[in-house]
Every structure is written in structure tokens, then in C-alpha cells.
Amino acid sequence: MTVIGTRPHDQAMIESVAARLAEASAEPDQAFHPATVAALDERDEFPTTACRMLTEWGLSRWYVPKEHGGELVDYLTLVRLVRLVARKDLTSAVAHAKTFLGAVAVWLGGDAEQAKDLAARINDGAVVSWALTERRHGSDLQASEVTASAVDGGWRITGEKWLINNATRADAVCLLARTEPVPERPSGGLSFFLLDKSALAGGAYRHLPKERTLGIRGADISGIAVDTVVPPEALVGDVGDGLPLVVRCLQLTRTMCAGLSLGAADHALRLAMTYASERVVSGSRLIELATVRRTLGEVAASALLAEAASITAARGVATLTGEQGVAAPVVKALVPNLVQEGIERIGELLGARGFLTDVYADGSFAKLDRDHRIVGIFDGTTSVCRHSLIAQFPWLVRGWNGRRCDLEGVRAASALHTVPRRPDLSRLSVVARTGCSQVQSLPTLVEHVERMARSGAVPDAVARLADAVRSAADRLHQELAAQRPSAAGAPATAFELAERYELCYAAASCLSLLCFAESPTPAAHVLRVRAALAIAVMRLREFDEETTDPSASAADALEDLVTEWQHTATVPSWFDADRDGDR
Ligand SMILES: Cc1cc2nc3c(=O)[nH]c(=O)nc-3n(C[C@H](O)[C@H](O)[C@H](O)COP(=O)(O)OP(=O)(O)OC[C@H]3O[C@@H](n4cnc5c(N)ncnc54)[C@H](O)[C@@H]3O)c2cc1C
């Protein structure tokens, strides 16, 4: 059994939420039962009861850092809690967890008074929305047109924020605006304001209509038009500090989004195994067919790869804080894409039942397929995340060539049996000037794995896969070094390099989870590493044919993974089921 180092209070919360979700999804009329979830979705109706229950269970307290009076210390706990909810219903998870995104600018940029007040309100169940984007400007935040003009008594805020999750339901809105007069700061003229709706006069704001969406249909995806004067205390952070602040906020929110994807993956994989075990085709159960086993193995191993990257990035908030500028966009680009690809393959496996909305499992597969598409869009699209990684290529090259590595930080992020320390969020940095220790630790990790193989602790195949990743990373960094900045924007090839970098990050995460696991290394851990690494190497080879062909060891590892999955009746994960709810 893998021991997970979690604060006892966090572990108790995870187990309590898991148990309550199981209870609240057992009968057809309950809030998290697939039939209820499907019926609300069909009517585009907000999951009011489900969200109220999540608040009553105390989930909101994990959106508030401990230093402000909440419970949030370990960002992996936040990811795990969001994942538990997403496993049942992505609409509720997206709607409820939005408050963390709404509040994060105050945690990172607000003063002590603002943080204390907001913390108390969120602990009491207040909903906070995060309004960055506008109808004419989605990703390009620098082009924001909502203005905040300095006037007697504060700031006049004017304009419209659109496609904002919970804009209508929120009690408070954290909004990005162009400050006038433009402050003389290199970071530009954007600033954050926290608008408390209850303190605004009538007519100060107007909600925009709910937009109809492909997925998360019940969510409140609307907007807000504002024309009002807010007091000076509404300003969050310094005037003109909005852009660097948003970059640091995204380093926390993008990591949290991994929980949404991992929950969707758990749900899809469970449906797939149940179906494959029951369905008989030409006299055989689907699960007996080699091609079906291979599909299940590949999708489950891809989810393990995504999970490994999510774990090190989330624990890295505390242990590699200054490098989150790399880890967060890596995870936000990699995880939703690996998971969505897996969902599509499971859809094919389910045949008609993946397409019908009433016939199988209350249509929950079709819903999660539609719902999950949003995870790769909001909080920075995949391209936007890759663009942010591309901008840091020079630092990544310098870090790799100089063999810079905070190995203690990597160890603390990966030693799952240890409890992570409280993060010092003041160390979040717009640019990761030391590069990325997770990837830069690869040479050391590979040597470690080779020693493990020589001592018989892991099969030779793991050492060969590890070596293939190191060589692929070496060639990748040579190509990164050859990239030249261009006034015309990043070339298409740079986005491919970013994708390869994400795979190296995830593979390095698998290796550090192996190297720094408790001793003796649990057998299940070794199997996860074999399977997930095989997927990483297969994918790297699609871009770089010099990468060693992992086919032979991949076939064995994926088959073993499916066999273990059948045996345990639990979707494979780095966490044991009894510590992380039913999968
Ligand atoms: C359901 C839902 C909920 C949302 N919730 C919120 C919310 O709560 N708060 C909020 O502020 N916003 C929210 N949004 C808005 C969301 O963040 C934006 O839709 C998203 O950032 C993309 O913006 P856009 O669609 O305007 O595309 P654009 O920014 O116009 O981009 C168009 C295309 O260009 C690509 N692109 C953009 N920049 C680059 C680049 N540098 N390099 C390469 N390609 C690039 C994009 O990937 C995209 O494919 C939500 C959106 C949806 C659909």
C-alpha cells in the first residue's frame, strides 16, 4: 500500500467528502446521482443543491489559505478534493471551485484586512467570481477595455466582463480593469478590484444573460456590466500591478484545474471498465479482446502520466515555488489534452452507449465528454499555456545546460509519504529564472533508477525507458536552444517543442515519484511507472524518431496494468482507493 503524506485534517476531509459524495449519489433522487445530474443538465439548470451541500461540507474552507483563517496548506489536497467532486459531476466542480479562482488575487496581492474579510465570507459560503475576459478580448488580457478611473472617493469602474463563471450568482467579483490615468510602471496599466455586490448601490451593475453552452450546461456562464464608483479599499494590490498579479494567480489556479480533468478521467475509465467487463460481442466479453485491453491500458496509463505531473506540480507549490511559472502551464496544457484524448478513445469503445444520452449510466459519459472540453479552454487555452512556456525557453535551456536543479525541492514534491510544508507564496515568480528542476533532475533521476535496476528493485525495462526520456530531453533542449525570438510571434514548431517539454516534465515526475517513494518501493508504484513512462516515450517518439522504441516493454506494462485494474476493481492511480474515495 502507498502511504500518502497528508495532514491528518486534510486526509479526514478527503475521506469525509468521498463518503458523503458516495452517499449523495446512491439513490436516483439525490443531488449527485447521475440521473439527477443528467436531468439538471438537460434543463440547463444550476446544481443548486449539490453546491449547497459542498459548502455545508466545508469545501470552501479549502479555498482559503491557512494564514487567512482557512484550511488550505497543501495544494495537492485542493486538487484531490476538486477531483472527488469532478468524478461525480463536472458542472458542480467547476461552479463551486470557481470561488478559489475568484479569491486568489486577494490571497496573493491583497492587504491583510482584505484577505481577512474575504476569508471570513468564503468560510461562511460566499461565492466569488473571477472576471478577466471580455467579449472582444479573451486570452489577450492586456487589451482589456473595462476601465477604472481615479475619481474623488475611489475608482469609477465602467465596462463589461463577459463569459464569467458565476458572474450572476457571485456575492463578490474580482475584476481586472485598465486604470486611468495609466500608472508609469513597466507592467502596464491593469489593476484588480474586488467588487462586493452587497455594498454597491442599485443600478451600479447589471448581470448579462446566461449563455447556453455545449457542456457544463447548468453552470452560470454569464457576465457583468458595471458602472459605479468603488472605494479605494476595493483596489487589490498596487495600481498597475494587475498583469504580474494575474500571472502569479494562474500558477495556482492552473494547477488546481488538473483536479477537474483527473476526476473526469476517473469517471470515464470506470464506465469503460464496467462496460468492457459486461458487454458480450460474438461470444466474448469485450475485456477479453486484446485490442480492448490495449485501449484500456493506454488510456489508464495516460491518466497516470497526467496524474504524476499534477502531483509534482501541486506539491511543488510549496517545494519549488519559484518554478511554478513552468509547472503550472505545463500541467494546464498537458493534463486536459491527455484526458480528453482518452475520453475520445473510451467513447469509441462504448460504441452507441457513448453517444446515447438515456440508455447507459444515465448518459453520464456523453455529459462528461461535453463537460470536460471546457477545461482546456478556460484559465488559459492550451495554446496560451504553451505560449507562456515558449517565452521561458531561454531559462529552460540555461537551467538544463548548467545542470541547475533544486533536488531537495523535487524530492519534497515527490516523496508522497512525507507531509509537504506550508508554501511561501511570496516566492511565486512571473518567470522561472532557475528553469525547471523537475525536468532538470532527469540526469540524476536516471542514474538513481539505473542503480535501482542493478539492485533488482525495479525491472531493467524501467531503466531503459528512463534512459530514453533523458536522451529525448537532451535532444529537445538542443532544439529549444536553437529557437530564436521572432517579431512575428512564436513559430508553429515552438508549440510542438512545448508539447514535448510537457511530456518530459510528466516522465520526470513518474521517475521522481519512483526514486523518492518510501522504501521498499511498493510493487504497484513500479507498475504505474512502467506503464506511464511507456506512454511518455511512445508519445515523445511521435515527434522525435531517434527516441528508443518502447513497444516491447509497453505491451507488457499495459497488459499488467489492466490485469491489476481488473483484480482490484479500482481505476489505477498513484493513490490507494481507501485514501481517495471510490474509483
Ligand atoms: C464556460 C466558460 C467559462 C469561462 N469562465 C471564465 C471566468 O470565470 N472568468 C474569465 O475571466 N473568463 C472565463 N471564460 C473565458 C475564457 O477564459 C476565454 O474564453 C478563453 O481565455 C479564450 O478566449 P477566447 O475564446 O476569446 O479566444 P481568443 O483569446 O480570442 O483566442 C482565439 C484562439 O487563439 C488562440 N490564441 C490566443 N493567444 C494565443 C497565442 N499567444 N499563441 C497562440 N494561440 C493563441 C487561442 O488558443 C484560441 O484558439 C470562460 C469561458 C467559457 C467558455
The ligand as an SDF file (V2000), in Angstrom:
LIG
                    3D

 53 58  0  0  0  0  0  0  0  0999 V2000
  -17.6020   28.0100  -19.9450 C   0  0  0  0  0  0  0  0  0  0  0  0
  -16.6500   29.1520  -19.8520 C   0  0  0  0  0  0  0  0  0  0  0  0
  -16.3470   29.6970  -18.6180 C   0  0  0  0  0  0  0  0  0  0  0  0
  -15.4820   30.7780  -18.5250 C   0  0  0  0  0  0  0  0  0  0  0  0
  -15.2420   31.3380  -17.3040 N   0  0  0  0  0  0  0  0  0  0  0  0
  -14.4820   32.4390  -17.2280 C   0  0  0  0  0  0  0  0  0  0  0  0
  -14.3240   33.1210  -15.9800 C   0  0  0  0  0  0  0  0  0  0  0  0
  -14.8560   32.7080  -14.9490 O   0  0  0  0  0  0  0  0  0  0  0  0
  -13.5690   34.2390  -15.9520 N   0  0  0  0  0  0  0  0  0  0  0  0
  -12.9730   34.7350  -17.0690 C   0  0  0  0  0  0  0  0  0  0  0  0
  -12.3060   35.7500  -16.9760 O   0  0  0  0  0  0  0  0  0  0  0  0
  -13.1110   34.1250  -18.2670 N   0  0  0  0  0  0  0  0  0  0  0  0
  -13.8470   32.9950  -18.3770 C   0  0  0  0  0  0  0  0  0  0  0  0
  -14.0200   32.3830  -19.5900 N   0  0  0  0  0  0  0  0  0  0  0  0
  -13.3730   32.9280  -20.7700 C   0  0  0  0  0  0  0  0  0  0  0  0
  -12.1940   32.0780  -21.2150 C   0  0  0  0  0  0  0  0  0  0  0  0
  -11.1300   32.2080  -20.3140 O   0  0  0  0  0  0  0  0  0  0  0  0
  -11.8180   32.5040  -22.6300 C   0  0  0  0  0  0  0  0  0  0  0  0
  -12.8560   32.0400  -23.4660 O   0  0  0  0  0  0  0  0  0  0  0  0
  -10.5070   31.9420  -23.0610 C   0  0  0  0  0  0  0  0  0  0  0  0
   -9.4830   32.6170  -22.4000 O   0  0  0  0  0  0  0  0  0  0  0  0
  -10.3030   32.0430  -24.5500 C   0  0  0  0  0  0  0  0  0  0  0  0
  -10.6730   33.3090  -25.0210 O   0  0  0  0  0  0  0  0  0  0  0  0
  -11.4260   33.4860  -26.4180 P   0  0  0  0  0  0  0  0  0  0  0  0
  -12.4030   32.3930  -26.5520 O   0  0  0  0  0  0  0  0  0  0  0  0
  -11.8890   34.8810  -26.5230 O   0  0  0  0  0  0  0  0  0  0  0  0
  -10.3200   33.2310  -27.5170 O   0  0  0  0  0  0  0  0  0  0  0  0
   -9.1750   34.2200  -28.0270 P   0  0  0  0  0  0  0  0  0  0  0  0
   -8.3880   34.7480  -26.8920 O   0  0  0  0  0  0  0  0  0  0  0  0
   -9.7360   35.1880  -28.9740 O   0  0  0  0  0  0  0  0  0  0  0  0
   -8.2580   33.1910  -28.7980 O   0  0  0  0  0  0  0  0  0  0  0  0
   -8.6510   32.6320  -30.0610 C   0  0  0  0  0  0  0  0  0  0  0  0
   -7.7140   31.4940  -30.4020 C   0  0  0  0  0  0  0  0  0  0  0  0
   -6.3740   31.9810  -30.4350 O   0  0  0  0  0  0  0  0  0  0  0  0
   -5.5430   31.1740  -29.6140 C   0  0  0  0  0  0  0  0  0  0  0  0
   -4.5010   32.0140  -29.0220 N   0  0  0  0  0  0  0  0  0  0  0  0
   -4.6670   33.0610  -28.1980 C   0  0  0  0  0  0  0  0  0  0  0  0
   -3.4740   33.5750  -27.8430 N   0  0  0  0  0  0  0  0  0  0  0  0
   -2.5310   32.8340  -28.4670 C   0  0  0  0  0  0  0  0  0  0  0  0
   -1.1070   32.8700  -28.5200 C   0  0  0  0  0  0  0  0  0  0  0  0
   -0.4180   33.7720  -27.8380 N   0  0  0  0  0  0  0  0  0  0  0  0
   -0.4810   31.9560  -29.2730 N   0  0  0  0  0  0  0  0  0  0  0  0
   -1.1710   31.0380  -29.9610 C   0  0  0  0  0  0  0  0  0  0  0  0
   -2.5120   30.9530  -29.9620 N   0  0  0  0  0  0  0  0  0  0  0  0
   -3.1870   31.8410  -29.2260 C   0  0  0  0  0  0  0  0  0  0  0  0
   -6.4660   30.5880  -28.5720 C   0  0  0  0  0  0  0  0  0  0  0  0
   -5.9600   29.3670  -28.0770 O   0  0  0  0  0  0  0  0  0  0  0  0
   -7.7430   30.3770  -29.3670 C   0  0  0  0  0  0  0  0  0  0  0  0
   -7.6710   29.1430  -30.0260 O   0  0  0  0  0  0  0  0  0  0  0  0
  -14.8750   31.2970  -19.6980 C   0  0  0  0  0  0  0  0  0  0  0  0
  -15.1520   30.7240  -20.9350 C   0  0  0  0  0  0  0  0  0  0  0  0
  -16.0310   29.6770  -21.0220 C   0  0  0  0  0  0  0  0  0  0  0  0
  -16.3210   29.0990  -22.3760 C   0  0  0  0  0  0  0  0  0  0  0  0
  1  2  1  0
  2  3  1  0
  2 52  2  0
  3  4  2  0
  4  5  1  0
  4 50  1  0
  5  6  2  0
  6  7  1  0
  6 13  1  0
  7  8  2  0
  7  9  1  0
  9 10  1  0
 10 11  2  0
 10 12  1  0
 12 13  2  0
 13 14  1  0
 14 15  1  0
 14 50  1  0
 15 16  1  0
 16 17  1  0
 16 18  1  0
 18 19  1  0
 18 20  1  0
 20 21  1  0
 20 22  1  0
 22 23  1  0
 23 24  1  0
 24 25  2  0
 24 26  1  0
 24 27  1  0
 27 28  1  0
 28 29  2  0
 28 30  1  0
 28 31  1  0
 31 32  1  0
 32 33  1  0
 33 34  1  0
 33 48  1  0
 34 35  1  0
 35 36  1  0
 35 46  1  0
 36 37  1  0
 36 45  1  0
 37 38  2  0
 38 39  1  0
 39 40  1  0
 39 45  2  0
 40 41  1  0
 40 42  2  0
 42 43  1  0
 43 44  2  0
 44 45  1  0
 46 47  1  0
 46 48  1  0
 48 49  1  0
 50 51  2  0
 51 52  1  0
 52 53  1  0
M  END
$$$$
